[in-house]
Amino acid sequence: MYSQQNKKIKLNMLRKTLIKNLEKSINVASQSTVTIEIDMSNLVSAKNILSERLLKSGKEIKLSYLPMFIYIISRVLARHPFLNSKLDSYGNEIIIEKDINIGFAVAIERRGLPGILLPVIRNADKKKLFELISVIKELAKNATMGKISSEEMSGGTFSISSVGRYQVDFIQPLLNYPEGAILGITRIKEKPIVKEGKIQISPISNFCITVDHRIIDGVSTYHFLEDLKKTIEEIELKNID
């Protein structure tokens, strides 16, 4: 009688590194996740207008939401330095990073095993939107082709995981230790909301942030999310450089 054997896949170096980092993240940091719902109407409108301008200009640039997210989030982070911090290796000091270096999740596959890499955009808050588009494209390409350098993967101070391509409405991202925070962004979904006493349909996304509660308290987290929500919901094209 035929008996099917269990399939065994030998762990590659990437998967071993991911396992090691995740175990450290879970075992060391006190992780807490908070979610806020954000109306994306103005951001969707801004993206559509920018995409149309790019198309008319003949530039071969495809605009996604990720560079817009990183553009906005990095600037909001500058107003909330504790969200851009980490605990020193001895547990004696909180290190508030002077630079805002944003890591963004890229899904890859190596020898049949899926994985995640987090290339880092240095000084993201000082880059213009079209600089971010170019940097993200290059880093993502290097990551998927297996050409990413250790320098391009190091020095992150805050991470973002955008899962908008999936039918997911909530995520609980795990910290990229020793970073103090990581922000997960879900798909944009049309939902009924109440605005000025009236029900309307709006494009809504959930922003789910996980913080290391040893160094970032609840109030600091709430202030950051509220500021981010206000910034996105009131965004105007003229304010994007």
Contacts in CASP RR format, 6 or more apart in sequence:
PFRMAT RR
TARGET T0000
AUTHOR 0000-0000-0000
METHOD contacts of the structure
MODEL  1
MYSQQNKKIKLNMLRKTLIKNLEKSINVASQSTVTIEIDMSNLVSAKNIL
SERLLKSGKEIKLSYLPMFIYIISRVLARHPFLNSKLDSYGNEIIIEKDI
NIGFAVAIERRGLPGILLPVIRNADKKKLFELISVIKELAKNATMGKISS
EEMSGGTFSISSVGRYQVDFIQPLLNYPEGAILGITRIKEKPIVKEGKIQ
ISPISNFCITVDHRIIDGVSTYHFLEDLKKTIEEIELKNID
9 112 0 8 1.000
9 113 0 8 1.000
11 19 0 8 1.000
11 113 0 8 1.000
12 110 0 8 1.000
12 111 0 8 1.000
12 113 0 8 1.000
14 108 0 8 1.000
14 110 0 8 1.000
14 113 0 8 1.000
14 115 0 8 1.000
14 117 0 8 1.000
15 110 0 8 1.000
15 113 0 8 1.000
15 115 0 8 1.000
18 115 0 8 1.000
18 116 0 8 1.000
21 176 0 8 1.000
21 177 0 8 1.000
22 174 0 8 1.000
24 177 0 8 1.000
25 31 0 8 1.000
25 174 0 8 1.000
25 175 0 8 1.000
25 176 0 8 1.000
25 177 0 8 1.000
26 174 0 8 1.000
28 177 0 8 1.000
29 175 0 8 1.000
29 177 0 8 1.000
29 180 0 8 1.000
29 212 0 8 1.000
29 214 0 8 1.000
30 212 0 8 1.000
30 213 0 8 1.000
30 214 0 8 1.000
31 174 0 8 1.000
31 175 0 8 1.000
31 210 0 8 1.000
31 211 0 8 1.000
31 212 0 8 1.000
31 213 0 8 1.000
32 210 0 8 1.000
32 211 0 8 1.000
32 213 0 8 1.000
32 218 0 8 1.000
32 221 0 8 1.000
33 172 0 8 1.000
33 173 0 8 1.000
33 208 0 8 1.000
33 209 0 8 1.000
33 210 0 8 1.000
33 211 0 8 1.000
34 208 0 8 1.000
34 209 0 8 1.000
34 211 0 8 1.000
34 218 0 8 1.000
34 221 0 8 1.000
34 222 0 8 1.000
34 225 0 8 1.000
35 170 0 8 1.000
35 206 0 8 1.000
35 207 0 8 1.000
35 208 0 8 1.000
35 209 0 8 1.000
36 206 0 8 1.000
36 207 0 8 1.000
36 225 0 8 1.000
36 226 0 8 1.000
36 228 0 8 1.000
36 229 0 8 1.000
37 204 0 8 1.000
37 205 0 8 1.000
37 206 0 8 1.000
38 204 0 8 1.000
38 205 0 8 1.000
38 206 0 8 1.000
38 207 0 8 1.000
38 228 0 8 1.000
38 229 0 8 1.000
38 232 0 8 1.000
38 233 0 8 1.000
39 193 0 8 1.000
39 202 0 8 1.000
39 203 0 8 1.000
39 204 0 8 1.000
39 232 0 8 1.000
39 233 0 8 1.000
40 188 0 8 1.000
40 202 0 8 1.000
40 203 0 8 1.000
40 204 0 8 1.000
40 205 0 8 1.000
40 232 0 8 1.000
41 202 0 8 1.000
41 203 0 8 1.000
41 233 0 8 1.000
42 232 0 8 1.000
42 233 0 8 1.000
42 234 0 8 1.000
42 235 0 8 1.000
42 236 0 8 1.000
43 65 0 8 1.000
43 68 0 8 1.000
43 232 0 8 1.000
43 235 0 8 1.000
44 188 0 8 1.000
44 203 0 8 1.000
46 68 0 8 1.000
46 235 0 8 1.000
46 236 0 8 1.000
46 237 0 8 1.000
46 240 0 8 1.000
47 63 0 8 1.000
47 65 0 8 1.000
47 68 0 8 1.000
49 237 0 8 1.000
50 63 0 8 1.000
50 129 0 8 1.000
50 237 0 8 1.000
50 240 0 8 1.000
51 63 0 8 1.000
54 61 0 8 1.000
54 62 0 8 1.000
54 63 0 8 1.000
61 130 0 8 1.000
61 133 0 8 1.000
63 133 0 8 1.000
65 162 0 8 1.000
65 164 0 8 1.000
65 188 0 8 1.000
66 104 0 8 1.000
66 136 0 8 1.000
66 160 0 8 1.000
66 162 0 8 1.000
67 129 0 8 1.000
67 132 0 8 1.000
67 133 0 8 1.000
67 136 0 8 1.000
68 129 0 8 1.000
68 240 0 8 1.000
69 160 0 8 1.000
69 162 0 8 1.000
69 185 0 8 1.000
70 102 0 8 1.000
70 104 0 8 1.000
70 121 0 8 1.000
70 124 0 8 1.000
70 132 0 8 1.000
70 136 0 8 1.000
70 160 0 8 1.000
71 124 0 8 1.000
71 127 0 8 1.000
71 129 0 8 1.000
71 132 0 8 1.000
71 240 0 8 1.000
72 228 0 8 1.000
72 231 0 8 1.000
72 232 0 8 1.000
72 235 0 8 1.000
73 102 0 8 1.000
73 158 0 8 1.000
73 160 0 8 1.000
73 183 0 8 1.000
73 228 0 8 1.000
74 100 0 8 1.000
74 102 0 8 1.000
74 124 0 8 1.000
74 125 0 8 1.000
74 127 0 8 1.000
75 125 0 8 1.000
75 231 0 8 1.000
76 224 0 8 1.000
76 227 0 8 1.000
76 228 0 8 1.000
76 231 0 8 1.000
77 83 0 8 1.000
77 84 0 8 1.000
77 100 0 8 1.000
77 125 0 8 1.000
77 158 0 8 1.000
77 224 0 8 1.000
78 100 0 8 1.000
78 125 0 8 1.000
79 227 0 8 1.000
80 220 0 8 1.000
80 223 0 8 1.000
80 224 0 8 1.000
80 227 0 8 1.000
81 96 0 8 1.000
81 97 0 8 1.000
82 94 0 8 1.000
82 96 0 8 1.000
82 215 0 8 1.000
82 216 0 8 1.000
82 220 0 8 1.000
83 158 0 8 1.000
83 180 0 8 1.000
83 181 0 8 1.000
83 211 0 8 1.000
83 216 0 8 1.000
83 220 0 8 1.000
83 221 0 8 1.000
83 224 0 8 1.000
84 96 0 8 1.000
84 97 0 8 1.000
84 100 0 8 1.000
84 157 0 8 1.000
84 158 0 8 1.000
84 181 0 8 1.000
85 94 0 8 1.000
85 95 0 8 1.000
85 96 0 8 1.000
85 97 0 8 1.000
85 157 0 8 1.000
85 180 0 8 1.000
85 215 0 8 1.000
85 216 0 8 1.000
86 94 0 8 1.000
86 95 0 8 1.000
86 97 0 8 1.000
86 157 0 8 1.000
86 178 0 8 1.000
86 179 0 8 1.000
86 180 0 8 1.000
86 212 0 8 1.000
86 215 0 8 1.000
87 93 0 8 1.000
87 94 0 8 1.000
87 95 0 8 1.000
87 178 0 8 1.000
87 180 0 8 1.000
87 212 0 8 1.000
87 214 0 8 1.000
87 215 0 8 1.000
88 94 0 8 1.000
88 95 0 8 1.000
89 178 0 8 1.000
94 215 0 8 1.000
97 157 0 8 1.000
99 122 0 8 1.000
99 123 0 8 1.000
99 157 0 8 1.000
100 123 0 8 1.000
100 124 0 8 1.000
100 125 0 8 1.000
100 157 0 8 1.000
100 158 0 8 1.000
101 120 0 8 1.000
101 121 0 8 1.000
101 122 0 8 1.000
101 123 0 8 1.000
101 124 0 8 1.000
101 155 0 8 1.000
101 156 0 8 1.000
101 157 0 8 1.000
101 158 0 8 1.000
102 120 0 8 1.000
102 121 0 8 1.000
102 124 0 8 1.000
102 156 0 8 1.000
102 157 0 8 1.000
102 158 0 8 1.000
102 159 0 8 1.000
102 160 0 8 1.000
103 118 0 8 1.000
103 119 0 8 1.000
103 120 0 8 1.000
103 121 0 8 1.000
103 156 0 8 1.000
103 158 0 8 1.000
103 159 0 8 1.000
103 160 0 8 1.000
103 176 0 8 1.000
104 118 0 8 1.000
104 119 0 8 1.000
104 121 0 8 1.000
104 136 0 8 1.000
104 139 0 8 1.000
104 159 0 8 1.000
104 160 0 8 1.000
104 161 0 8 1.000
104 162 0 8 1.000
105 116 0 8 1.000
105 117 0 8 1.000
105 118 0 8 1.000
105 159 0 8 1.000
105 160 0 8 1.000
105 161 0 8 1.000
105 162 0 8 1.000
106 116 0 8 1.000
106 117 0 8 1.000
106 118 0 8 1.000
106 119 0 8 1.000
106 139 0 8 1.000
106 140 0 8 1.000
106 143 0 8 1.000
106 144 0 8 1.000
107 114 0 8 1.000
107 115 0 8 1.000
107 116 0 8 1.000
108 114 0 8 1.000
108 115 0 8 1.000
108 116 0 8 1.000
108 117 0 8 1.000
108 143 0 8 1.000
108 144 0 8 1.000
108 146 0 8 1.000
109 115 0 8 1.000
110 146 0 8 1.000
117 143 0 8 1.000
117 148 0 8 1.000
117 153 0 8 1.000
118 153 0 8 1.000
118 156 0 8 1.000
118 159 0 8 1.000
118 176 0 8 1.000
119 139 0 8 1.000
119 140 0 8 1.000
119 142 0 8 1.000
119 143 0 8 1.000
119 148 0 8 1.000
119 152 0 8 1.000
119 153 0 8 1.000
120 139 0 8 1.000
120 152 0 8 1.000
120 153 0 8 1.000
120 154 0 8 1.000
120 155 0 8 1.000
120 156 0 8 1.000
121 127 0 8 1.000
121 132 0 8 1.000
121 135 0 8 1.000
121 136 0 8 1.000
121 139 0 8 1.000
122 155 0 8 1.000
124 132 0 8 1.000
127 135 0 8 1.000
128 241 0 8 1.000
129 240 0 8 1.000
129 241 0 8 1.000
139 148 0 8 1.000
139 152 0 8 1.000
141 147 0 8 1.000
142 148 0 8 1.000
142 149 0 8 1.000
142 152 0 8 1.000
156 176 0 8 1.000
156 179 0 8 1.000
157 179 0 8 1.000
158 179 0 8 1.000
158 180 0 8 1.000
158 181 0 8 1.000
158 182 0 8 1.000
158 183 0 8 1.000
159 173 0 8 1.000
159 175 0 8 1.000
159 176 0 8 1.000
159 179 0 8 1.000
159 181 0 8 1.000
159 182 0 8 1.000
159 183 0 8 1.000
160 182 0 8 1.000
160 183 0 8 1.000
160 184 0 8 1.000
160 185 0 8 1.000
161 171 0 8 1.000
161 173 0 8 1.000
161 182 0 8 1.000
161 183 0 8 1.000
161 184 0 8 1.000
161 185 0 8 1.000
162 184 0 8 1.000
162 185 0 8 1.000
163 171 0 8 1.000
163 184 0 8 1.000
163 185 0 8 1.000
163 186 0 8 1.000
163 187 0 8 1.000
164 185 0 8 1.000
164 186 0 8 1.000
164 187 0 8 1.000
164 188 0 8 1.000
164 205 0 8 1.000
165 187 0 8 1.000
166 187 0 8 1.000
167 187 0 8 1.000
168 186 0 8 1.000
168 187 0 8 1.000
169 186 0 8 1.000
169 187 0 8 1.000
169 189 0 8 1.000
169 206 0 8 1.000
170 186 0 8 1.000
170 206 0 8 1.000
170 208 0 8 1.000
171 184 0 8 1.000
171 186 0 8 1.000
171 208 0 8 1.000
172 208 0 8 1.000
172 210 0 8 1.000
173 182 0 8 1.000
173 183 0 8 1.000
173 184 0 8 1.000
173 208 0 8 1.000
173 210 0 8 1.000
174 182 0 8 1.000
174 210 0 8 1.000
175 181 0 8 1.000
175 182 0 8 1.000
175 210 0 8 1.000
175 211 0 8 1.000
175 212 0 8 1.000
176 182 0 8 1.000
179 212 0 8 1.000
180 211 0 8 1.000
180 212 0 8 1.000
180 215 0 8 1.000
180 216 0 8 1.000
181 209 0 8 1.000
181 210 0 8 1.000
181 211 0 8 1.000
181 212 0 8 1.000
181 216 0 8 1.000
182 209 0 8 1.000
182 210 0 8 1.000
183 207 0 8 1.000
183 208 0 8 1.000
183 209 0 8 1.000
184 207 0 8 1.000
184 208 0 8 1.000
184 209 0 8 1.000
184 210 0 8 1.000
185 205 0 8 1.000
185 206 0 8 1.000
185 207 0 8 1.000
185 208 0 8 1.000
186 205 0 8 1.000
186 206 0 8 1.000
186 207 0 8 1.000
186 208 0 8 1.000
187 205 0 8 1.000
188 203 0 8 1.000
188 204 0 8 1.000
188 205 0 8 1.000
189 203 0 8 1.000
189 204 0 8 1.000
189 205 0 8 1.000
190 201 0 8 1.000
190 202 0 8 1.000
190 203 0 8 1.000
190 204 0 8 1.000
191 201 0 8 1.000
191 202 0 8 1.000
191 204 0 8 1.000
192 199 0 8 1.000
192 200 0 8 1.000
192 201 0 8 1.000
193 199 0 8 1.000
193 200 0 8 1.000
193 201 0 8 1.000
193 202 0 8 1.000
193 204 0 8 1.000
195 202 0 8 1.000
207 225 0 8 1.000
207 228 0 8 1.000
207 229 0 8 1.000
209 221 0 8 1.000
209 224 0 8 1.000
209 225 0 8 1.000
211 218 0 8 1.000
211 221 0 8 1.000
END
